[in-house]
Amino acid sequence: KMIVNISSIMASIEKGAGPGEYIYRSSKAALNMVMACYAQEIVETGVGVVMFHPGWVQTDMGGPNATLTPTESITHLRASIEKVGFKDTGKFFNYDGTPLPW
C-alpha cells in the first residue's frame, strides 16, 4: 500500500529555490513536509508515502514550451510509481523515478 502525492520540484530548496511563485513553492514544500512526517507516523502500518514531481508539463501552468506532454508525464509517473516500494517511504522523486533533494 502506498500513498502517492504529486508535488513539484519547486518544493525542493536545493533544486527549486528561486524568485517568484512563493505561495505555490511554499504549498508544495508544506505538502512534502507533512507527508514526510506522516510517513514516519504510519511506518508501523506498512503503508508507504512518496512524493513525485510530474516534470515540466504542457498544461495551462507549464505552458507550450514545457518539455513533457501530459501523456508523457503520466506514462513516466505510472512506471515510476510501479517501482517504488515501502523502502522508499518518505522520499521525493522525479517523474522518471530519480530521487530529488529536499
Secondary structure, DSSP 8 states (H G I E B T S, - for coil): -EEEEE--GGG-HHHH--SS-HHHHHHHHHHHHHHHHHHHHTGGGT-EEEEEE--SBSSTTT-TT-SB-HHHHHHHHHHHHHH--GGGTTEEEETTS-B---
